[in-house]
Amino acid sequence: MKITIDSSLCSGHARCAAAAPEVFRLDDDGYALPYDGEVPPELQQAARDGELACPERAITVEQ
């Protein structure tokens, strides 16, 4: 599973990090940074939760 974030859509609401802090980090300006590399099986549901929490739909989680 891989996560991509469209930085042109991200508005810095940080809902992804609130929903899944173990997967999503924020940069110094409060914008989301994706998980580095492949998401391990135990964090895949958290990655989907973070994707769904994004009001801008800037996050894509792919198998």
VOSE-169081 format. One line per 5 residues: number of its first residue (from 1); their letters; for each residue x, y, z of C-alpha. Coordinates in Angstrom, 3 decimals, m for minus. Each point is the difference from the previous one (the first is absolute). Layout:
NUM = A = X,Y,Z ~ ...
This chain:
1 = MKITI = 0.000,0.000,0.000 ~ 1.311,3.441,m0.971 ~ m1.224,3.481,0.923 ~ 0.204,3.065,m2.195 ~ m0.995,3.523,0.940
6 = DSSLC = m0.890,2.646,m2.568 ~ 1.670,3.000,1.593 ~ m1.945,2.362,m2.259 ~ m3.233,m1.213,1.640 ~ 1.184,m0.265,3.613
11 = SGHAR = m1.252,2.946,2.065 ~ 1.693,m0.941,3.261 ~ m3.096,m1.030,1.957 ~ 2.091,m2.806,1.587 ~ m2.998,m2.320,0.257
16 = CAAAA = 2.046,m2.834,m1.483 ~ 2.600,0.334,2.761 ~ m2.756,0.201,2.621 ~ m1.631,m3.167,m1.364 ~ 3.240,m1.926,m0.532
21 = PEVFR = 3.014,1.600,1.704 ~ 2.017,m3.184,m0.405 ~ m0.278,0.361,m3.797 ~ m0.212,3.731,m0.764 ~ 2.456,2.644,1.171
26 = LDDDG = m0.228,3.742,m0.474 ~ 2.681,2.293,m1.343 ~ 1.007,3.229,1.741 ~ m2.893,1.828,m1.670 ~ m2.617,m2.589,1.023
31 = YALPY = m0.332,m1.763,m3.349 ~ m0.174,m3.778,m0.241 ~ 2.988,m2.162,m0.799 ~ m0.663,m3.566,m1.145 ~ 1.322,m3.131,1.605
36 = DGEVP = 3.497,m0.646,m1.283 ~ m0.018,m3.208,m2.054 ~ m2.470,m2.857,0.089 ~ m2.637,0.063,2.727 ~ 0.253,m3.180,2.100
41 = PELQQ = m3.113,m2.150,0.376 ~ m0.633,1.074,3.597 ~ m0.268,3.675,m1.080 ~ m2.063,m0.438,m3.166 ~ m3.368,0.703,1.649
46 = AARDG = 1.463,3.125,1.606 ~ 1.213,1.145,m3.435 ~ m3.531,m0.413,m1.388 ~ m1.440,1.861,2.997 ~ 2.346,2.909,m0.685
51 = ELACP = m0.944,m0.014,m3.676 ~ m3.695,0.173,0.852 ~ 0.563,2.762,2.550 ~ 1.436,2.369,m2.626 ~ m2.690,2.541,m0.975
56 = ERAIT = 1.954,0.996,m3.118 ~ 0.469,m3.611,m1.197 ~ 3.699,0.750,m0.392 ~ 1.010,m3.467,1.239 ~ 0.031,m3.141,m2.126
61 = VEQ = 0.625,m3.424,1.498 ~ 0.828,m2.666,m2.574 ~ 0.538,m3.730,0.382
